């Protein structure tokens, strides 16, 4: 695993977590989440990670965040789940975004 890719993913997951906090205050963050995921995957690829590996890294980090999140933070959970799904979507359906 590329350590640069991991540090890139960690920074982007922190951004996504901040967006999750914003969503708890009813701020619209959907487009920001999708853009952050796409930028994360592109940056990891630029650092040498393969598209599938980059998606796996961010998906694992997002899953870890979900496991730590209290159940009552429903909107935050939705943001993390949406980010996870968008990463999968970009790799499986829209490879053009990642090349």
NUFI-604991 format. One record per atom (N, C-alpha, C): residue number from 1; residue in one letter; atom name; x negated, y, z. Coordinates in steps of 0.001 Angstrom, whole numbers. Atoms other than C-alpha are relative to their C-alpha. Layout:
! residues N
   i aa at    east   north      up
 NUM  a CA       X       Y       Z
...
***
This chain:
! residues 99
   i aa at    east   north      up
   1  x  N    -844   -1177       0
   1  x CA       0       0       0
   1  x  C    -889    1240       0
   2  x  N     747   -1248     136
   2  x CA   -1286    3434    -935
   2  x  C     270     882    1228
   3  x  N    -185    -817   -1209
   3  x CA   -1902    5467    2234
   3  x  C     492    1397    -342
   4  x  N    -510   -1304     421
   4  x CA   -1331    8697     320
   4  x  C    1500     -71    -239
   5  x  N   -1425     169     257
   5  x CA    2050    7379    -791
   5  x  C     771     -73    1313
   6  x  N    -667     100   -1301
   6  x CA    2938    6527    2791
   6  x  C     101    1371     665
   7  x  N     -56   -1320    -633
   7  x CA    2028   10000    4058
   7  x  C     972     913    -747
   8  x  N    -971    -769     791
   8  x CA    4042   11544    1207
   8  x  C    1418    -387     416
   9  x  N   -1326     486    -382
   9  x CA    7029    9381    2105
   9  x  C     377     462    1402
  10  x  N    -284    -447   -1371
  10  x CA    6747   10236    5797
  10  x  C     409    1465      27
  11  x  N    -349   -1433      50
  11  x CA    6807   13970    5019
  11  x  C    1397     198    -582
  12  x  N   -1310    -152     626
  12  x CA    9829   13592    2771
  12  x  C    1121    -556     881
  13  x  N   -1017     537    -909
  13  x CA   11710   11441    5278
  13  x  C     258     993    1137
  14  x  N    -212   -1058   -1008
  14  x CA   11150   14198    7859
  14  x  C     911    1093    -556
  15  x  N    -868    -991     635
  15  x CA   12738   16634    5405
  15  x  C    1432    -510     -54
  16  x  N   -1332     599      75
  16  x CA   15658   14261    4885
  16  x  C     642     -21    1385
  17  x  N    -531     -15   -1366
  17  x CA   16038   13992    8671
  17  x  C     472    1404     378
  18  x  N    -442   -1383    -260
  18  x CA   16211   17789    8908
  18  x  C    1312     280    -731
  19  x  N   -1251    -159     739
  19  x CA   18884   17721    6233
  19  x  C    1137    -731     712
  20  x  N    -996     724    -787
  20  x CA   20714   15119    8321
  20  x  C     477     830    1176
  21  x  N    -376    -902   -1096
  21  x CA   20639   17528   11261
  21  x  C     906    1122    -506
  22  x  N    -814   -1066     588
  22  x CA   22015   20262    9016
  22  x  C    1408    -497    -322
  23  x  N   -1313     556     348
  23  x CA   24827   17971    7890
  23  x  C     890    -125    1224
  24  x  N    -771      85   -1245
  24  x CA   25886   17544   11509
  24  x  C     666    1334     335
  25  x  N    -579   -1340    -188
  25  x CA   26629   21292   11436
  25  x  C     829     403   -1219
  26  x  N    -865    -171    1173
  26  x CA   28748   20855    8295
  26  x  C    -626     828   -1117
  27  x  N     671    -674    1110
  27  x CA   26151   22352    5988
  27  x  C     -90    -973   -1172
  28  x  N      65     881    1166
  28  x CA   26246   20976    2428
  28  x  C   -1456    -307    -364
  29  x  N    1398     386     235
  29  x CA   23051   19014    1810
  29  x  C    -159   -1067   -1080
  30  x  N      56    1140     920
  30  x CA   23912   16376    -791
  30  x  C   -1025     181   -1114
  31  x  N     930    -219    1112
  31  x CA   21998   17898   -3691
  31  x  C   -1446      85     500
  32  x  N    1343     -84    -579
  32  x CA   19027   18669   -1449
  32  x  C    -559   -1384     330
  33  x  N     423    1364    -311
  33  x CA   18901   15033    -345
  33  x  C    -439    -713   -1274
  34  x  N     355     665    1255
  34  x CA   18919   13747   -3912
  34  x  C   -1298     558    -578
  35  x  N    1217    -630     520
  35  x CA   16248   16242   -4958
  35  x  C   -1217    -415     815
  36  x  N    1107     396    -869
  36  x CA   14067   15357   -1978
  36  x  C    -424   -1433    -285
  37  x  N     317    1401     313
  37  x CA   14284   11633   -2747
  37  x  C    -728     -86   -1334
  38  x  N     637      40    1322
  38  x CA   13445   12184   -6406
  38  x  C   -1421     563      71
  39  x  N    1334    -594    -122
  39  x CA   10521   14477   -5552
  39  x  C    -961    -904     764
  40  x  N     825     924    -770
  40  x CA    9241   11972   -3014
  40  x  C    -500   -1133    -883
  41  x  N     386    1119     857
  41  x CA    9263    9114   -5506
  41  x  C    -997     443   -1071
  42  x  N     928    -520    1008
  42  x CA    7567   11240   -8161
  42  x  C   -1372     293     589
  43  x  N    1277    -312    -650
  43  x CA    4892   12429   -5729
  43  x  C    -760   -1272     359
  44  x  N     658    1261    -334
  44  x CA    4182    8872   -4579
  44  x  C    -576    -651   -1254
  45  x  N     523     553    1246
  45  x CA    3816    7761   -8180
  45  x  C   -1231     776    -456
  46  x  N    1158    -819     375
  46  x CA    1466   10655   -8861
  46  x  C   -1219    -365     847
  47  x  N    1082     419    -890
  47  x CA    -588    9377   -5907
  47  x  C    -468   -1424    -293
  48  x  N     460    1319     405
  48  x CA    -871    5975   -7583
  48  x  C     910   -1162     330
  49  x  N    -922    1087    -338
  49  x CA    2088    3977   -6275
  49  x  C     864    -340   -1202
  50  x  N    -947     433    1024
  50  x CA    4222    1929   -8645
  50  x  C    1401     429     428
  51  x  N   -1355    -479    -290
  51  x CA    7880    3020   -8877
  51  x  C     711    -893    1020
  52  x  N    -682     924    -921
  52  x CA    9209     -98   -7138
  52  x  C    -620      52    1390
  53  x  N     670     -93   -1298
  53  x CA    6593     153   -4383
  53  x  C     364    1297     709
  54  x  N    -363   -1295    -575
  54  x CA    7383    3834   -3859
  54  x  C    1409     -58     576
  55  x  N   -1373     123    -481
  55  x CA   11089    3059   -3546
  55  x  C      62    -863    1250
  56  x  N       6     881   -1171
  56  x CA   10382     239   -1110
  56  x  C    -507     736    1237
  57  x  N     558    -755   -1124
  57  x CA    8288    2538    1088
  57  x  C    1042     940     580
  58  x  N    -967    -967    -520
  58  x CA   10911    5263    1332
  58  x  C    1236    -694     555
  59  x  N   -1161     729    -498
  59  x CA   13741    2763    1744
  59  x  C    -263    -585    1385
  60  x  N     345     544   -1322
  60  x CA   11945    1092    4673
  60  x  C     -31    1098    1060
  61  x  N      45   -1114    -952
  61  x CA   11302    4447    6337
  61  x  C    1397     517     324
  62  x  N   -1370    -450    -234
  62  x CA   14913    5512    5883
  62  x  C     767   -1012     842
  63  x  N    -655    1031    -796
  63  x CA   16124    2184    7267
  63  x  C    -436      86    1463
  64  x  N     514    -156   -1367
  64  x CA   13912    2681   10316
  64  x  C     671    1194     693
  65  x  N    -678   -1180    -555
  65  x CA   15394    6154   10846
  65  x  C    1446    -333     351
  66  x  N   -1391     391    -258
  66  x CA   18890    4676   10589
  66  x  C     121    -842    1264
  67  x  N     -36     871   -1176
  67  x CA   18111    2059   13223
  67  x  C    -171     783    1293
  68  x  N     238    -806   -1188
  68  x CA   16974    4754   15652
  68  x  C    1110    1002     291
  69  x  N   -1012   -1044     -98
  69  x CA   19934    7063   15059
  69  x  C    1219    -463     790
  70  x  N   -1222     359    -738
  70  x CA   22831    7062   17536
  70  x  C    1204    -115    -938
  71  x  N   -1166     254     840
  71  x CA   26083    5766   16049
  71  x  C     915    1214    -120
  72  x  N    -914   -1141      29
  72  x CA   27958    8968   16911
  72  x  C    -422    1097    -985
  73  x  N     458    -986     991
  73  x CA   25869   10967   14405
  73  x  C     376    -486   -1395
  74  x  N    -534     557    1239
  74  x CA   28078    9905   11517
  74  x  C    -488     724   -1250
  75  x  N     402    -769    1179
  75  x CA   27190   12717    9113
  75  x  C   -1480    -183    -290
  76  x  N    1439     229     139
  76  x CA   23483   12247    9729
  76  x  C    -230   -1372    -620
  77  x  N     110    1362     536
  77  x CA   23865    8510    9081
  77  x  C     356     -18   -1492
  78  x  N    -407     -63    1404
  78  x CA   25656    9307    5836
  78  x  C   -1135     557    -867
  79  x  N    1120    -593     748
  79  x CA   22708   11461    4705
  79  x  C   -1097   -1039    -213
  80  x  N    1048    1021     129
  80  x CA   20199    8679    5420
  80  x  C     423   -1117    -943
  81  x  N    -500    1052     885
  81  x CA   22358    6082    3697
  81  x  C      39     483   -1447
  82  x  N     -50    -558    1352
  82  x CA   22861    8367     689
  82  x  C   -1408      95    -593
  83  x  N    1388     -90     474
  83  x CA   19100    8937     442
  83  x  C    -502   -1381    -409
  84  x  N     404    1383     294
  84  x CA   18487    5183     540
  84  x  C     610    -465   -1319
  85  x  N    -686     414    1230
  85  x CA   21057    4532   -2168
  85  x  C    -532     754   -1216
  86  x  N     508    -778    1130
  86  x CA   19691    7331   -4333
  86  x  C   -1379    -510    -435
  87  x  N    1308     568     346
  87  x CA   16180    5863   -4154
  87  x  C     185   -1263    -827
  88  x  N    -286    1216     759
  88  x CA   17559    2524   -5328
  88  x  C     514     345   -1389
  89  x  N    -586    -404    1279
  89  x CA   19564    4221   -8064
  89  x  C   -1078     496    -954
  90  x  N    1037    -543     874
  90  x CA   16551    6099   -9409
  90  x  C    -909   -1085    -557
  91  x  N     894    1073     463
  91  x CA   14442    2961   -9620
  91  x  C     709    -954    -945
  92  x  N    -705    1000     790
  92  x CA   17070     630  -11015
  92  x  C     636     595   -1256
  93  x  N    -806    -528    1095
  93  x CA   19209    2873  -13224
  93  x  C    -667    1084    -834
  94  x  N     539   -1160     707
  94  x CA   17237    5959  -14131
  94  x  C   -1512      37      55
  95  x  N    1458      66      -2
  95  x CA   13653    4936  -14636
  95  x  C    -626    1221    -653
  96  x  N     542   -1184     663
  96  x CA   13189    8018  -16806
  96  x  C    -359    1097    1000
  97  x  N     329    -995   -1020
  97  x CA   13171   10182  -13640
  97  x  C   -1330    -308     664
  98  x  N    1190     434    -730
  98  x CA   10239    8215  -12309
  98  x  C   -1194    -233    -919
  99  x  N    1112     197     914
  99  x CA    8028    8154  -15383
  99  x  C    -470    1317    -552
***
